[in-house]
């Protein structure tokens, strides 16, 4: 009974959210491929054996497969779901070459491949825009309500009532911007301009580095000033303004993710924060506690779509970014890389992706205390 309850609260929301963002991603590939005259053989949500599906009038097989951790669009001329060239592509007739993905111009192939991540980014922007229009965007004036004792802000001389107008070169309009900038700086010194008694004043401050635990049990190292605000409101935006703000929100989240990854590589941020499918399932369940159409779950869906688009742009063979890297080389050389080089590239890419998944899943097992539980059984 407990298993069924866990499945309902965690696994089902996870699979629904993942299926949505994967469908958006693959639909991007599908639409641009069709636009460029490519014949689509398979559109699959999931991998492995087909559970059910149907064939449309253009002979495309639409299906749901057994392993629901992704999806693919297989185009005519591809040897597999990773869009590696088929061995028989040189033997195609003129009619078949006209609808083969591998025989399209390099710019057309790049457009088809880039369309998946682009679709994820556009979907996230539209979801954020809908939330900002219907629910409203969180808004807090950048006015200091309280300065925590013995904090970085207290040592720098901040006072209640200070209005923060600029951090470095960035203008500040909302209190949330302060949090967004500070938490990813990890102790870098900041120059913050405040308005106090009608006069501008620059304060130099180095944020403290603290460990923070969220309600999912995750631990993060973040920068902290020690400032608090006393008011928060939700402001509904007009459609065009909501779209603009949604674009900015998406850009910020993308930049923050890339910065966090860079800090992990540099060693200033722990790799324990890197989560895999188990932790995403946990977060999906937590966010969907109020329903799949709740504000928190829809927000999470947009963030998941952004991350899927961003990860797929990494220049690793097997991912969309790896294909784009090969196409860039092809555009410069004016001929594609040899089959052996591409094959080695895809093998290396597959190894890297599998290693990353194993590492992230290990982090999940440690975080969810599964390793500790198993060790306890064996001791």
ABEGO torsion letter per residue (X at the ends): XAAAAAAAAAAAAAAAAAAAAAAAAAAAAAAAAAAAGBBBABBBBEBEBBABBBBBAAGBBBBBBABABEEBBBBBGBABAAGBBBAAAAABBAAAAAABAAABBAAAAAAAAAAAAAAAAAAAAAAAAAAAAAAEBBBBBBBBABBBBGBAAAAAGBBBGBBBABBEABBBABAAAAAAAAAAAGGBBBBBBBBBGGBBBBBBBBBBBBBBBBAAGBBBBBBBAGBBBABBBBBBBBAAAAAAAAAAAAAAAAAAAAAAAAAAAAGABBAAABBBAAAAAAAAAAAAAAEAABAAAAAAAAAAAAAAAAAAABBBBGBAAAAAAAAAAAAAAGBBBBAAAAAAAAAAAAAAAAAAAAAAAAAAAAAAGAAAAAAAAAX
